[in-house]
Amino acid sequence: MTQAVTGPAKNQALICGSLAYDTIMVFNDYFKNHILADQIHKLNIAFLVPDMRREFGGVAGNIAYNLKLLGGHPVPMGVVGKDFQPYRERFERLGIPLHAVKECPEEFTAQAFITTDMDNNQITAFHPGAMNYSHDNHVSQVADISIGIVGPDGREGMIQHATEFVECGIPFIFDPGQAMPLFDGDDLKRFIEQATWMAVNDYEYEMVAERTGWDAPRIARHLDALFVTRGSKGSEIFTEGTSYHIPVVEAECIKDPTGCGDAYRAGLLYGLMNGLDIQTTGRIASLLGSLKIASAGTQNHSFNLDEFHDCFKKEFGYRF
């Protein structure tokens, strides 16, 4: 058996998922003005995109960044490519350990190329690259883990990591996210039965319900809690026989919703790994999502813990 690699703290969260680069381009017009509906079968079009930025992203990277802001101890686990060095240097500066990240020198790090028009419609091309080898990582190889999350990643890796969390006796969140198309109803039922918690947005919840035939109360019977985010309507937490509404925290401004779900999940991890009650956990997640949406990009927002606690007290009337 491979010896487990020990991290810097015992109360650590193992965050399984993608680490990726996001190349975001802005088309200063409307796709509908340039795409002929009756000519889709021979589409050949180019968009001039004078505005472009490259961001650090990926589910595991985004969640780790947010959990670190809260003072938590994230351990991202994924497979990256030969172009990962700038990302590595960034996380090393932030004090986020990378001992559970493997490099595949023959591949590129996963990356998304996103073009957005003036209606906020998006055309995205995603290259998984090294992410396809996520199954080369094993939960048992990382020591001192108290909680985990299985986020969007390679199909084989997600299935393997969920099973390994169970075998290691580590509670974990199942977050299918953008990997939803990879799984049928039986797959999703197995994940739900293995997981301790599940986190989805409202659209993903509808897909899970359709594929499994299980509604929220039925899903919650297999979990400690089901978290369903509903955008501007806040979120719902379903436990066996009970549900709670968590209001959205009004943001100072709305610049970019990309990555808000990952920020929310980091808040869940923080609350759960610190033994906070389920409603406080949901409120921490809600506030973190609000702070992220006021900043462009998935890892460009920042705050100190005193500011976060003050915001929480102002919004919810108590401190945790």
C-alpha positions as CSV (number, residue, x, y, z in Angstrom):
1,M,0.0,0.0,0.0
2,T,1.2,3.5,-0.9
3,Q,2.2,5.5,2.2
4,A,-0.2,8.4,2.9
5,V,1.2,11.9,2.4
6,T,0.7,14.0,5.5
7,G,-0.4,17.6,5.1
8,P,0.1,20.5,7.5
9,A,-3.0,20.1,9.7
10,K,-5.3,17.3,10.8
11,N,-8.7,19.0,10.2
12,Q,-8.2,19.1,6.5
13,A,-10.7,18.9,3.6
14,L,-9.7,16.8,0.6
15,I,-11.2,18.6,-2.5
16,C,-11.4,16.2,-5.4
17,G,-12.0,17.9,-8.8
18,S,-10.6,19.9,-11.6
19,L,-7.8,22.5,-11.5
20,A,-8.1,24.5,-14.8
21,Y,-7.4,27.7,-16.6
22,D,-10.3,29.8,-17.9
23,T,-9.7,31.9,-20.9
24,I,-12.6,34.4,-21.0
25,M,-13.3,36.5,-24.1
26,V,-15.9,39.2,-24.6
27,F,-17.7,39.7,-27.9
28,N,-19.0,43.2,-28.0
29,D,-22.1,42.3,-30.0
30,Y,-24.9,39.7,-30.0
31,F,-24.4,36.1,-31.2
32,K,-28.0,36.2,-32.6
33,N,-26.9,39.0,-35.1
34,H,-24.3,36.7,-36.6
35,I,-25.6,33.2,-36.4
36,L,-28.2,32.3,-39.1
37,A,-30.7,29.9,-37.6
38,D,-31.4,28.2,-40.9
39,Q,-27.7,27.7,-41.6
40,I,-26.6,26.0,-38.4
41,H,-25.8,22.8,-40.4
42,K,-22.9,24.6,-42.1
43,L,-21.8,27.0,-39.3
44,N,-18.5,28.6,-40.0
45,I,-18.1,31.9,-38.1
46,A,-15.5,33.9,-36.3
47,F,-15.9,36.5,-33.5
48,L,-13.6,39.4,-32.9
49,V,-12.9,39.5,-29.2
50,P,-10.9,42.6,-28.2
51,D,-11.3,41.9,-24.5
52,M,-9.7,38.7,-23.0
53,R,-8.5,37.6,-19.7
54,R,-7.0,34.3,-18.3
55,E,-8.2,33.2,-14.9
56,F,-7.2,30.4,-12.5
57,G,-10.2,28.1,-12.1
58,G,-11.5,24.6,-11.9
59,V,-13.8,23.3,-9.1
60,A,-11.1,22.0,-6.8
61,G,-9.0,25.2,-7.2
62,N,-11.9,27.5,-6.6
63,I,-13.2,25.7,-3.6
64,A,-9.7,25.5,-2.1
65,Y,-9.2,29.2,-2.6
66,N,-12.4,30.1,-0.8
67,L,-11.9,27.7,2.0
68,K,-8.5,29.1,2.6
69,L,-10.0,32.6,2.8
70,L,-12.2,31.3,5.7
71,G,-9.1,30.0,7.5
72,G,-9.8,26.4,6.6
73,H,-7.3,23.8,5.5
74,P,-8.0,22.7,1.9
75,V,-6.1,20.0,0.2
76,P,-7.0,20.1,-3.6
77,M,-6.6,16.8,-5.3
78,G,-6.4,16.6,-9.1
79,V,-4.2,15.9,-12.1
80,V,-2.7,18.8,-14.0
81,G,-0.5,19.2,-17.1
82,K,2.8,20.6,-18.2
83,D,1.6,24.2,-18.1
84,F,0.6,24.2,-14.4
85,Q,3.6,26.1,-13.1
86,P,1.9,29.6,-12.8
87,Y,-1.0,28.0,-10.9
88,R,1.4,26.1,-8.7
89,E,3.3,29.3,-7.9
90,R,0.1,31.1,-7.0
91,F,-1.2,28.4,-4.6
92,E,2.2,28.1,-3.0
93,R,2.1,31.9,-2.3
94,L,-1.3,31.5,-0.8
95,G,-0.2,28.6,1.4
96,I,-2.5,26.0,-0.2
97,P,-0.7,22.6,-0.2
98,L,-0.3,20.8,-3.5
99,H,1.0,17.4,-2.3
100,A,-2.2,15.7,-3.6
101,V,-1.9,17.2,-7.1
102,K,-0.2,15.1,-9.7
103,E,1.4,16.4,-12.9
104,C,1.0,14.6,-16.3
105,P,3.8,16.0,-18.4
106,E,2.3,14.7,-21.7
107,E,-1.0,16.7,-21.3
108,F,-2.2,20.3,-20.8
109,T,-4.0,21.3,-17.7
110,A,-7.7,21.3,-18.2
111,Q,-9.0,24.6,-19.6
112,A,-12.1,26.3,-20.8
113,F,-12.4,28.9,-23.6
114,I,-15.4,31.0,-23.0
115,T,-16.8,33.7,-25.3
116,T,-19.6,35.9,-23.9
117,D,-21.8,38.2,-25.9
118,M,-23.6,41.4,-24.7
119,D,-26.6,39.3,-23.6
120,N,-24.4,37.2,-21.4
121,N,-24.9,34.2,-23.7
122,Q,-21.8,32.0,-23.7
123,I,-20.1,29.7,-26.1
124,T,-17.7,27.4,-24.3
125,A,-15.1,24.9,-25.4
126,F,-13.6,22.7,-22.7
127,H,-10.5,20.7,-23.0
128,P,-10.2,18.2,-20.1
129,G,-6.5,17.4,-20.8
130,A,-4.8,15.9,-17.7
131,M,-8.2,15.8,-15.8
132,N,-8.9,12.6,-17.7
133,Y,-6.3,10.9,-15.5
134,S,-8.0,11.9,-12.2
135,H,-8.3,8.2,-11.3
136,D,-4.5,8.1,-10.8
137,N,-5.1,9.8,-7.5
138,H,-6.3,7.9,-4.5
139,V,-8.0,9.2,-1.3
140,S,-5.9,6.8,0.8
141,Q,-2.7,8.4,-0.3
142,V,-3.5,11.6,1.7
143,A,-3.4,11.6,5.5
144,D,-5.1,13.6,8.1
145,I,-8.3,14.2,6.2
146,S,-11.5,14.9,8.2
147,I,-14.0,15.6,5.3
148,G,-14.0,15.5,1.5
149,I,-15.9,16.5,-1.6
150,V,-16.2,14.8,-4.9
151,G,-16.6,17.5,-7.5
152,P,-16.7,17.5,-11.3
153,D,-13.8,15.6,-12.6
154,G,-13.1,12.6,-14.9
155,R,-15.9,10.0,-14.7
156,E,-13.7,7.1,-13.5
157,G,-12.0,9.3,-10.9
158,M,-15.3,10.6,-9.4
159,I,-16.6,7.0,-9.0
160,Q,-13.3,5.8,-7.6
161,H,-13.0,8.7,-5.1
162,A,-16.5,8.3,-3.8
163,T,-15.9,4.6,-3.1
164,E,-12.5,5.4,-1.5
165,F,-14.0,8.0,0.9
166,V,-16.4,5.3,2.1
167,E,-13.7,2.8,2.5
168,C,-11.6,5.3,4.5
169,G,-14.6,6.2,6.7
170,I,-14.4,9.9,5.6
171,P,-17.7,11.8,5.2
172,F,-18.0,13.7,1.9
173,I,-20.1,16.0,-0.2
174,F,-21.2,14.8,-3.7
175,D,-21.2,17.7,-6.2
176,P,-22.0,16.4,-9.7
177,G,-22.0,19.9,-11.3
178,Q,-20.9,20.0,-14.9
179,A,-20.1,16.3,-14.8
180,M,-23.8,15.5,-14.7
181,P,-24.0,14.2,-18.3
182,L,-21.5,11.5,-17.4
183,F,-23.9,9.7,-15.1
184,D,-27.2,7.9,-15.5
185,G,-29.8,7.3,-12.8
186,D,-28.2,4.2,-11.3
187,D,-24.9,6.0,-11.1
188,L,-26.5,9.0,-9.3
189,K,-28.3,6.7,-6.9
190,R,-25.0,5.0,-6.0
191,F,-23.3,8.4,-5.3
192,I,-26.2,9.5,-3.2
193,E,-26.2,6.3,-1.1
194,Q,-22.4,6.7,-0.6
195,A,-22.3,10.4,0.2
196,T,-22.9,12.1,3.5
197,W,-24.2,15.3,1.9
198,M,-25.1,16.4,-1.7
199,A,-24.9,19.9,-3.2
200,V,-26.5,20.9,-6.5
201,N,-28.1,24.0,-8.1
202,D,-31.8,24.0,-8.9
203,Y,-31.2,22.8,-12.5
204,E,-28.9,20.0,-11.5
205,Y,-31.5,19.0,-8.9
206,E,-34.2,18.7,-11.5
207,M,-31.8,16.5,-13.6
208,V,-31.0,14.3,-10.6
209,A,-34.7,13.9,-9.8
210,E,-35.6,13.1,-13.4
211,R,-32.9,10.5,-13.8
212,T,-33.3,8.8,-10.4
213,G,-37.1,9.2,-9.9
214,W,-36.3,10.5,-6.4
215,D,-37.6,13.9,-5.1
216,A,-35.8,16.0,-2.5
217,P,-37.3,14.2,0.6
218,R,-36.4,10.8,-0.9
219,I,-32.9,11.9,-1.7
220,A,-32.5,13.5,1.8
221,R,-33.4,10.1,3.4
222,H,-30.0,8.8,2.2
223,L,-28.0,11.8,3.3
224,D,-27.4,14.0,6.4
225,A,-28.4,16.9,4.2
226,L,-29.2,17.9,0.6
227,F,-28.3,21.5,-0.4
228,V,-30.0,23.1,-3.4
229,T,-28.9,26.5,-4.5
230,R,-31.5,28.7,-6.3
231,G,-29.6,31.8,-7.4
232,S,-31.3,35.0,-6.3
233,K,-33.9,33.0,-4.4
234,G,-31.3,31.7,-1.9
235,S,-30.9,28.0,-1.2
236,E,-32.8,25.1,0.4
237,I,-31.5,22.6,2.9
238,F,-33.3,19.3,3.0
239,T,-32.8,16.9,5.9
240,E,-34.9,13.8,6.7
241,G,-38.3,15.2,7.5
242,T,-37.2,18.9,7.6
243,S,-36.2,21.6,5.2
244,Y,-34.7,25.1,5.8
245,H,-34.7,28.1,3.5
246,I,-31.4,30.1,3.5
247,P,-31.9,33.6,2.1
248,V,-29.5,35.1,-0.4
249,V,-27.2,37.7,0.9
250,E,-27.6,40.9,-1.2
251,A,-24.2,41.7,-2.8
252,E,-22.7,45.1,-3.0
253,C,-22.7,44.7,-6.8
254,I,-23.1,41.9,-9.3
255,K,-20.1,41.5,-11.6
256,D,-19.7,37.8,-12.3
257,P,-21.7,34.8,-11.1
258,T,-19.1,32.3,-12.3
259,G,-17.6,30.5,-9.4
260,C,-20.4,31.4,-6.9
261,G,-21.4,27.7,-6.6
262,D,-17.8,26.8,-5.7
263,A,-17.7,29.6,-3.1
264,Y,-20.9,28.2,-1.6
265,R,-19.5,24.7,-1.4
266,A,-16.4,26.0,0.4
267,G,-18.7,27.6,3.0
268,L,-20.4,24.2,3.4
269,L,-17.1,22.5,4.0
270,Y,-16.1,25.1,6.5
271,G,-19.3,24.8,8.5
272,L,-19.4,21.0,8.4
273,M,-15.8,20.4,9.3
274,N,-16.1,22.7,12.2
275,G,-19.2,21.1,13.6
276,L,-21.5,24.1,13.1
277,D,-25.3,23.6,12.9
278,I,-26.8,23.1,9.4
279,Q,-28.5,26.5,9.2
280,T,-25.3,28.4,10.2
281,T,-23.4,26.3,7.7
282,G,-25.8,27.3,4.9
283,R,-25.6,31.0,5.9
284,I,-21.8,31.0,5.8
285,A,-22.1,29.5,2.3
286,S,-24.6,32.1,1.2
287,L,-22.5,35.0,2.4
288,L,-19.4,33.6,0.7
289,G,-21.2,33.3,-2.6
290,S,-22.4,36.9,-2.2
291,L,-18.8,38.1,-1.7
292,K,-17.6,36.3,-4.7
293,I,-20.3,37.6,-7.1
294,A,-19.1,41.1,-6.5
295,S,-15.8,40.3,-8.2
296,A,-15.0,39.3,-11.8
297,G,-13.3,35.9,-12.0
298,T,-13.5,32.9,-9.6
299,Q,-10.4,33.7,-7.4
300,N,-10.1,37.5,-7.4
301,H,-12.2,38.3,-4.3
302,S,-10.6,38.6,-0.9
303,F,-11.4,39.5,2.7
304,N,-10.1,39.0,6.2
305,L,-11.8,36.9,8.8
306,D,-12.8,39.9,10.9
307,E,-14.6,41.4,7.9
308,F,-16.4,38.1,7.2
309,H,-17.6,37.7,10.8
310,D,-18.8,41.3,10.9
311,C,-20.7,40.8,7.6
312,F,-22.2,37.6,9.0
313,K,-23.3,39.4,12.2
314,K,-24.8,42.3,10.3
315,E,-26.7,39.9,8.0
316,F,-27.9,37.2,10.4
317,G,-27.8,38.9,13.8
318,Y,-25.3,36.6,15.5
319,R,-21.7,35.4,15.4
320,F,-20.6,31.8,14.9
